[in-house]
Amino acid sequence: MKKFMQVLKKPTIIVTIRLNRLRWFGHVQRMEESRIPERVLYMNMGTTRLRGRPRNRWPDEGSEDGRMVGGEGWQEKVCNREEWKKLLRTARNRRILHMVME
């Protein structure tokens, strides 16, 4: 399957989801704190968690993907829209998010 996707030079569905999640995550990060998506992203439901390994949350996944793409200083890059778009374009072209799957 990997060879097939390499021949097509198309990103896998997982890479596509990660890129779209990062794009949306950057959009929400730049919003004002009073906006509903910003509040919902960091909302604490106040319920008890189930036993076992905790499920990954959107902020956790976004942070992990951001570190893969932009290194340690990725949070400062989110504030500048043009720089963030450039970083995501570079990640897509250089296939940075593909390294995790191989």
Contact map, one row per residue, 1 for C-alpha under 8 A:
111110000000000000000000000000000000000000000000000000000000000000000000000000000000000000000000000000
111111000000000000000000000000000000000000000000000000000000000000000000000000000000000000000000000000
111111100000000000000000000000000000000000000000000000000000000000000000000000000000000000000000000000
111111110000000000000000000000000000000000000000000000000000000000000000000000000000000000000000000000
111111111111000000000000000000000000000000000000000000000000000000000000000000000000000000000000000000
011111111100000000000000000000000000000000000000000000000000000000000000000000000000000000000000000000
001111111000000000000000000000000000000000000000000000000000000000000000000000000000000000000000000000
000111111100000000000000000000000000000000000000000000000000000000000000000000000000000000000000000000
000011111110000000000000000000000000000000000000000000000000000000000000000000000000000000000000000000
000011011111000000000000000000000000000000000000000000000000000000000000000000000000000000000000000000
000010001111111100000000000000000000000000000000000000000000000000000000000000000000000000000000010000
000010000111111100000000000000000000000000000000000000000000000000000000000000000000000000000000000000
000000000011111110000000000000000000000000000000000000000000000000000000000000000000000000000000000000
000000000011111111000000000000000000000000000000000000000000000000000000000000000000000000000000000000
000000000011111111100000000000000000000000000000000000000000000000000000000000000000000000000000110000
000000000011111111110000000000000000000000000000000000000000000000000000000000000000000000000000000000
000000000000111111111000000000000000000000000000000000000000000000000000000000000000000000000000000000
000000000000011111111100000000000000000000000000000000000000000010000000000000000000000000000000100000
000000000000001111111110000000000000000000000000000000000000000000000000000000000000000100010000000000
000000000000000111111111000000000000000000000000000000000000000000000000000000000000000000000000000000
000000000000000011111111100000000000000000000000000000000000010000000000000000000000000000000000000000
000000000000000001111111110000000000000000000000000000000000010011000000000000000000000100000000000000
000000000000000000111111111000000000000000000000000000000000000000000000000000000000100100000000000000
000000000000000000011111111100000000000000000000000000000000000000000000000000000000000000000000000000
000000000000000000001111111110000000000000000000000000000000010000000000000000000000000000000000000000
000000000000000000000111111111000000000000000000000000000000000000000000000001101001000000000000000000
000000000000000000000011111111100000000000000000000000000000000000000000000000000000000000000000000000
000000000000000000000001111111100000110000000000000000000000000000000000000000000000000000000000000000
000000000000000000000000111111100000010000000000000000000000000000000000000001100000000000000000000000
000000000000000000000000011111110000000000000000000000000000000000000000000001100000000000000000000000
000000000000000000000000001111111010010000000000000000000000000000000000000000000000000000000000000000
000000000000000000000000000001111110010000000000000000000000000000000000000000000000000000000000000000
000000000000000000000000000000111110011000000000000000000000000000000000000000000000000000000000000000
000000000000000000000000000000011111011000000000000000000000000000000000000000000000000000000000000000
000000000000000000000000000000111111111000000000000000000000000000000000000000000000000000000000000000
000000000000000000000000000000000111111100000000000000000000000000000000000000000000000000000000000000
000000000000000000000000000100000011111110000000000000000000000000000000000000000000000000000000000000
000000000000000000000000000110111111111111000000000000000000000000000000000000000000000000000000000000
000000000000000000000000000000001111111111100000000000000000000000000000000000000000000000000000000000
000000000000000000000000000000000001111111100000000000000000000000000000000000000000000000000000000000
000000000000000000000000000000000000111111100000000000000110000000000000000000000000000000000000000000
000000000000000000000000000000000000011111110000000000000010000000000000000000000000000000000000000000
000000000000000000000000000000000000001111111000000000000000000000000000000000000000000000000000000000
000000000000000000000000000000000000000001111100000000000000000000000000000000000000000000000000000000
000000000000000000000000000000000000000000111110000000000000000000000000000000000000000000000000000000
000000000000000000000000000000000000000000011111000000000000000000000000000000000000000000000000000000
000000000000000000000000000000000000000000001111100000000000000000000000000000000000000000000000000000
000000000000000000000000000000000000000000000111110000000000000000000000000000000000000000000000000000
000000000000000000000000000000000000000000000011111001000000000000000000000000000000000000000000000000
000000000000000000000000000000000000000000000001111101000000000000000000000000000000000000000000000000
000000000000000000000000000000000000000000000000111111000000000000000000000000000000000000000000000000
000000000000000000000000000000000000000000000000011111000000000000000000000000000000000000000000000000
000000000000000000000000000000000000000000000000001111100000000000000000000000000000000000000000000000
000000000000000000000000000000000000000000000000111111110000000000000000000000000000000000000000000000
000000000000000000000000000000000000000000000000000011111000000000000000000000000000000000000000000000
000000000000000000000000000000000000000000000000000001111101100000000000000000000000000000000000000000
000000000000000000000000000000000000000000000000000000111111100000000000000000000000000000000000000000
000000000000000000000000000000000000000010000000000000011111110000000000000000000000000000000000000000
000000000000000000000000000000000000000011000000000000001111111000000000000000000000000000000000000000
000000000000000000000000000000000000000000000000000000011111111100000000000000000000000000000000000000
000000000000000000000000000000000000000000000000000000011111111110000000000000000000000000000000000000
000000000000000000001100100000000000000000000000000000000111111111000000000000000000000000000000000000
000000000000000000000000000000000000000000000000000000000011111111100000000000000000000000000000000000
000000000000000000000000000000000000000000000000000000000001111111110000000000000000000000000000000000
000000000000000001000100000000000000000000000000000000000000111111111000000000000000000000000000100000
000000000000000000000100000000000000000000000000000000000000011111111110011000000000000000000000000000
000000000000000000000000000000000000000000000000000000000000001111111111110000000000000000000000000000
000000000000000000000000000000000000000000000000000000000000000111111110000000000000000000000001100000
000000000000000000000000000000000000000000000000000000000000000011111110010000000000001100100001100000
000000000000000000000000000000000000000000000000000000000000000001111111110010000000001000000000000000
000000000000000000000000000000000000000000000000000000000000000001111111110000000000000000000000000000
000000000000000000000000000000000000000000000000000000000000000000100111111000000000000000000000000000
000000000000000000000000000000000000000000000000000000000000000000100111111110000000000000000000000000
000000000000000000000000000000000000000000000000000000000000000001101111111111000000000000000000000000
000000000000000000000000000000000000000000000000000000000000000001000001111111100000000000000000000000
000000000000000000000000000000000000000000000000000000000000000000000000111111110000000000000000000000
000000000000000000000000000000000000000000000000000000000000000000000100111111111011000000000000000000
000000000000000000000000010011000000000000000000000000000000000000000000011111111011000000000000000000
000000000000000000000000010011000000000000000000000000000000000000000000001111111001000000000000000000
000000000000000000000000000000000000000000000000000000000000000000000000000111111111000000000000000000
000000000000000000000000010000000000000000000000000000000000000000000000000011111111100000000000000000
000000000000000000000000000000000000000000000000000000000000000000000000000000011111110000000000000000
000000000000000000000000000000000000000000000000000000000000000000000000000011011111111000000000000000
000000000000000000000000010000000000000000000000000000000000000000000000000011111111111100000000000000
000000000000000000000010000000000000000000000000000000000000000000000000000000001111111110000000000000
000000000000000000000000000000000000000000000000000000000000000000000000000000000111111111000000000000
000000000000000000000000000000000000000000000000000000000000000000001100000000000011111111100000000000
000000000000000000100110000000000000000000000000000000000000000000001000000000000001111111110000000000
000000000000000000000000000000000000000000000000000000000000000000000000000000000000111111111000000000
000000000000000000000000000000000000000000000000000000000000000000000000000000000000011111111100000000
000000000000000000000000000000000000000000000000000000000000000000001000000000000000001111111111100000
000000000000000000100000000000000000000000000000000000000000000000000000000000000000000111111111100000
000000000000000000000000000000000000000000000000000000000000000000000000000000000000000011111111000000
000000000000000000000000000000000000000000000000000000000000000000000000000000000000000001111111000000
000000000000000000000000000000000000000000000000000000000000000000000000000000000000000000111111111000
000000000000000000000000000000000000000000000000000000000000000000011000000000000000000000111111111000
000000000000001001000000000000000000000000000000000000000000000010011000000000000000000000110011111110
000000000010001000000000000000000000000000000000000000000000000000000000000000000000000000000011111111
000000000000000000000000000000000000000000000000000000000000000000000000000000000000000000000011111111
000000000000000000000000000000000000000000000000000000000000000000000000000000000000000000000000111111
000000000000000000000000000000000000000000000000000000000000000000000000000000000000000000000000111111
000000000000000000000000000000000000000000000000000000000000000000000000000000000000000000000000011111
